[in-house]
Amino acid sequence: LPTLFVRARCPACLDLIGESDDRPGHTASALLDGSSAEELRRQPKSHEPPNRPGYGSLETGGRVRHPKRARRGRLLALLIVAIPVIVPSSAGTSAPPRAFTVAAAGDVLIHRRVAQVAHLGGGAYDFAPMFSSIEPWISQADLAICHLEVTLSPDNTGLAYYPRFVAPHEVASAIRGAGYDTCSTAGNHALDGGWVGVQSTLELLDRAGVRHDGTARTPEERLPGLYAVEGVTVAHISYTYGTNGLPMPSGHPYAVNVIDADAILGDAAWARQHGAEFVIVSLHWGIENVVGPTGSQASLADRLLSSPDIDLILGAHAHVVQPIGHVNGKYVVYGMGNQLSNQNGASGPEYYSTEDGLLVLIRVSEGEPGELSVERVDVVPTWVRRSDYRIFSVRDALASGVTPIWSLEASLQRTTARARSLEAPSIRLAPIPAPATPCRCRYLPGESSTWLVPLVE
């Protein structure tokens, strides 16, 4: 058996490669050709996604993005050691079934009060502490999908909040620091900053190293996102019910994907034709503050999930946790509530339970070769503390003594009951405590972190 020597890295960043960081003097080492030890051991089949301008297109000099490798790492120092990796011979054996985990959570909606708490003085903001408690849950996933409901300002001028949102640009780096790989950006506030806001928001996400689907600067960018995830090509599509009456920017009809069943099915078919083996659709839909899925939600879910081209639906917009359904043998997460916002039951009865959120960890596995489906859905109920807008995993918070206990217990009961109310199979509370992540993977200037990684199983 050959012996290979690799560089040791933090296990939370095992698949990190250097191109994820463009800051001078801060690079991360690739494992041989950029493959992880796991990939070397099992040599899975893979597809290279087609060129997509702005997303690693070869025409623009970029690279195809591999979420777990190219995301969030940015280790400031790496302890280089030689570790033998035993690679078993593949002669006479077939590749083991492939599997991966998708993480997704509710709306990121930056109200004025949230921005005020994040304000550092001058024109600077820091939203990262608000995400710090749920980062371990997000970071463990192979593909983590955020729902960004606001537009962003490149220089923190022209900031605006309800009813039209233009939030500080630091939101993008906080999303990246929390461990997210990509965002669904199609939402009813997607045009709050106009055409300039669409462009600046996507440019800021690009700069932070976060991909995006649902809004676009070009017709090509509007196409479904394709992601190489643990040897599987995963497609992500994002659509919204509307844009609060704001018209599409003149000359840019592709700026925001607006829900149309035929268009969604067409995008899913395009993704399959271009190598996608598992297709996720993010939908901004439903009625605000209504827990049960509406008739139109149920009808659209039924139509989309009757197609062999679509495997999973992730819902947002209602600001309250909605149920998880099982339709045509596939899962639909109707609504994940709020991940971060100023909405709270203390504001009045119409805002009851809007401090609750649902983070889902969806395990996808391969049965017969090439047949991928959801194996189970682990749920992490979340809750936003209004004093500092820190997002907590409710069960972790209760175990560690976070107060007020009664608010956390009520939130846990609500969220768990709502998520399970349609009695979809294989839904469970994610085991606590949160997964250990010795290296937090946040880019903290002046700090360094090292971790020895045993790569031989």
N, C-alpha and C positions, 0 to 999 in steps of 0.2 A: 504494500500500500504506500502511496506517495505521502511524504510529509510536507505540509505547507506551512509557511510562517506568516503570521498576520500581525496587525497592530491591535493592541488591546484598547477597548473603548467602553464607555458606559453602556450597560445593557439596555437602558431606555433609549439609547441612540445607536443601537447596533448596526443599523443600515445607513448611517449617515455618510454622505459623500461630500467632498470639498466644495462642489459648485453651489451648495446651498448658502454659502457665505461669501459675499463679495467685498468684505471689509479688509483693508490692508492688514497683513500680519496675523490674520485669524483664519486658518484653514483646518480642515479635518481630513484624516487619512482614509482612503478607500481600502476596502478589503480586496486585495488583488485587483480585479477589473471592476470593482464596485459592487460585486455580489456579496451577500451576507453569508455567514457560515452555513446557515440553514439551506440557502440556495445551493451552495456548493455540495452539500450532503445529498440533496434529493434531485437536483438538476431538473426542475419542472419545465414543462412546455410553456412557452410565453409568446406573446404577440407584441410587436412594437407598434404603438399607436401611430396613426398617420400624422403628417405634418399639420400643425394648427397654428397659424400666426399668433404670436404673443404667448404661446404655451409650449415653448420648446421646439418651435418650428426650425427645421434645418435651414430654411431660407433666411431666417433672422439670426442665424448663428447660435441658436439655443440648443438645449438638449431635452429629450423626452424626460418628463419628471416622474420619478418613482417616489410616491408619497413618503413611505417610511424612511427611505434613504435620504431624500433631499430635503426633508423638513426639519424644523425646529432644533436641530442639533447645536451647531455653533459652539462646540466645546472650546474653551479658551486655551487649554493646554491638554496634550495627550501624552500619557506615559507610554513610550514605545518599548514593547517587550516582544520577544519571540516566543510564540506559543504554538506548539505542534498541533495541527488539525488533521485528524485521520479521516480520509475521504474513502469510503468503501467503494469497491468496484461495482459498477452498474451492470456488469455482464450477467445476463440471465435474470435480471430483476426489473420490475416495472416501477415507475415513480409512484410514491404513496399518494393517497387522495389529498387534494389541496384544500386548504381552509384559511379563512381570514375573519377578522372582526371589524365591523363598522361601528363607529361612535357617532351619535348625532344628538343635538339638544335644541332647545327652543330659541325664541327670538332674542336677539341682541338689539335693544331699543334704548338709545341714549337720551333720556330726558334731561332737562336742565339741571335738576337736582343731582343726578348721577354725575354729570360733568363738573358741577361745583365741588363735589367731594373729591373727584380725581384731580382737581386743579392744583398745581404745584406753585403757582405764582407766575407772573409774566404771561407768556403765551404757551406754557408747557403743562401737560397733563400726564397722569400715569394711571391707567386702568388695570394694569397687571395684577395688583393685589386683590382686585375683586374676583379674579379667576383662580387665584392661587390654590384654594382648597379643593377645586374640582380638577385641577391639572393632572393629578395622577390617574384619574379615570379616563380622561381624554387621551393622555399620552400613551396609554397601553394599547390603543387601537391601531390596527394596520392602516385604516383610512378613517380620518375624523372630519366630519362635515358640520360646519357652523352655519347658522342662518343669520346673516347680517341684514337687518331691516332698514338701516339708515344709510345716507350718503355721507361722505367724508370730505373735509376741507384740507387741501394740501398745505396750507400755511396757517391754519386756524383763524382765518378771517372769515367773516360772513357766517359765523356759527348761528344756528337756528334750531329750535326745538319744536315741540308740538304747536301747531299741527303739521309743519313741514320741517323735516329733520336734516340738518347738516352738522355733523358731529366732528370733534377734533380728530386729527389724523392718527393720534396715538392709539386709537381703537384698533387699527390694523396690526400694530406690533403686539398689542395685548392678546389678540386672537392667535397670532402666531406663537407667542410665548406660552399660551395655554396648551399648545400641541395640535391645533387644527391644521389640516392639510389644505382644505378648500372651503369655500363658502357658497351657499345658495344665495344669490343676490336679487332674484326676482321677487318683488314684494310691492305692496301698495304705496310704499314711500320711495320706490326706486328712482322716481323722476323729481323728487323734492328739490334737488339741486339743478334741475334742468339737464341739458345735454352735457354741459361742462361738469356737472356733478357726477354723471355716469362715468365720464372719462377719468376724472380725478380719483374717484373711488377705486376703480379698477387699477389705475396706476399705483395707488398706495398699497393695495393688496399685492400687486406684483413686486413692489419694492420690499415688502415684508416677507415675501416668499410664500404667500398664500394664493392658491389658485381660486378660480371663481367660475360659476356657471349661472346663467339666468339673465344677465345683462351683458351688453357687448358694444365694442367700438367699431367692429367691422362685421360684415355678413359671415365671414369665416369663423370669427370668434364666437358667434352665436351657436355654432354647432355643439353637440354634446361633448362634455369633457371626457377624456379617456385616461385611465389611471392604471399603471402596472402595480398590482397589489398581491404580493406573495405568489407570484407566478400566474395570476389571473388578471385579465384585462377587464376592468370595471368601468362602466359608463355612468355618468351623472348628468341628469337633465333637471332644469329648474324653471318653473312657471308660476305666475301669479294670476289671481282672478281679475286684477285691474290695477290702476295707478291713481286712485282717488279723483278720477275725472281729468287728470292732466294728459294732454295729447302727446303722442309720440313726437320726438324732435323732428323738425322738418328735414327731410332727406335721410333720416335714419330710422326706418321702420323696424329695424332689427334691434333697437336699443334695449328693449325689455320683452321677454317672452310672456305673452298673455295667454291664459289657458284656453286651449282649443283641443278637444280630444283627438281630432284627426292629425293636428300638427304634432302633438306629443307622440302619437303612435308612429308618425313619419320619422321623427327624430330617433325614436327607439329602434326602428328598422334600420336607419342609417348607421346607428352605433353598432348593431349586430353585423351589418355588412362590412364594417371596418374593424372587426375583430373582437367586439365586446362579448364577454361570456356571462356577465351579470350586469343588469341595468337597474339603476336606482333613479326614481323620479321624486324630486322635492316639489311640493305644491303649497303655495300660499293661498289658503282657501278657507271656507267656513264662515261663521258669523262670530264676531267678537263676543267674548264672555258667555258663549253657549257651549256647554260641556258635551252634549250628545252630538254625534255627527249629523249634519243636515241631510235631507233627502238628496240634494244635488251632490254632496260629498260622497254619499254611499253609491249613487248612480255612476259617478265618474270613476270611483274606485273599482266598481264591478266591471266597467267597460275596459279600463286600462289593464286590470289584472287578469282579464280573460285573454289578453294577448300573450303569446309565448315570448314576445320581445321584452316584456317588463316583469321584473322580479320583486320589486319592493317599492312602497310609497312612504315617504316621510312628509308629514304635514306640519304646517305652522300657521300663524296669524290669529287664532282665537284668543290668545293671551291667557287661556286656562288650559289645564291638561285635559285632553280628550282621550277616548279609549283606543286601545290597540285591537284591530280587527283581523280576521282571517278570512279572506275572500278568494274564492277559486283556488284554494290551496296555498295562497301567498299572504304575506303580512302587509297591513296598512297601519301605520302609526298616524292616526287622524290628526293629533295635535300635541305638541310637546310643551305647551305653555310658554312662560317667559323664562329665558335664561338670565337676562340682566335687564332690569327696567326700574322705574320709580313706582310702578303700579303696585298697589297693596290694598288689602281689605280695609285698612284703617282710613282710606280715602273715601269710603262710602260703600254701600251695599252693591253698587254696580261693579265694583272692583274686587268683589269677594274672591279670594283664592288666586289672585293674579301674581302673588309673590311666589307661587308654586311653579316648579318646572319638572320636566322629565328628561333625563339623559338616558338614552337607550344604547346598549351594547349588543349588536346583532351579530350572532355567530353564523357564518355562511360556510357550508362544507360541501364536499363533492361526494355524491353517492356513486353512481356509475360514472365511468370516465366522461368528462365533459358536461355532466349534469350537476349544476350547482343550485342549492336552495338554502333557505334559512333553516338552521337547525334549532335555534332557540333565541329568545329575546330576554336579556338581562336588563332590568330597569334600575336606575339610580334616581330616586326622588330627590329633587333639589329645592332649595328655599333661599330667598334673598333677604339678608338682614338689612333693614332699612337704615340703620345708623351709619353704616359704612358701605353698603351695597356689596358686601362680600357674598359670594354664591357658595352655599354649603351643600354637600351631600348630607341629607337629613339624618340618615342613620349613623354616619360617621360623627356628625355634630352631637347627636344625643349620646353616643358612646364616649365622647371626649369632654362632655360637660358644658357645651355651648348653651347659652340661655337666650331667650326664655324657653324653657322646656315645653311648656304647654303649647306654644305656637308651633314648635317643631313637631310635637306629637300629633297635633291636629293636621298639619300639613302632610305628614307621612300617611295618616289615615285617609285623607282625601285623595292624594295622588295614587296610592296603591289601589284603592277601590275603583277609581276612575279608569286607570290603565287596564284593569282586569274585568271591567264591567261587561264586556262583550264575550267573555269566557273563551278568548283565543287560546289555543294550546301552547305549551312550552314557554310560558312567560313566568319569570321568577325574579325575586329581588336579588340583585347582584350581591354576592358575599362580601362582607366587610371584614377587616378594614380595607381602605383603598389600597391598590397595589403599590408596593414600595418602588420609588424612583429615586435612587441615591443621588443621581445627577438631575437636577430639575430642568436642565436644557434651556433655561432662560438665559438670554444674552445679558450678563451683568458685567459691565466694564470694570476692570481691575481685579476680578476674581478669576480663579482657575479651579479646575476640577479634574481629577483623574480617577480611573476605575479599572481594576484588573478584571478581565473577563475570561472565565474558563470556557473555552469554546469546544472542548472535547467532551462529549456526553458519555 
